[in-house]
Amino acid sequence: MAYHSYTLGEKMGAFPFGLTFYAYYLKMTIPVGTALLLVQGVSEFLKSLYAVWRGRWL
């Protein structure tokens, strides 16, 4: 959905001073946030495996 908005160049309504705001920035926050949380989860999992194997935390 965010990619579709990006390809169409979708914009949000009128803002003061004639500014335009692109809607795909808002639509990309959830997928990007989810990806970052997944990366953090993988990192924590790998650190836990290291702690189990070596017997100490990083």
Secondary structure, DSSP 8 states (H G I E B T S, - for coil): -HHHHHHHT-B----GGG---BHHHHHHHHHHHHHHHHHHHHHHHHHHHHHHHHSS--
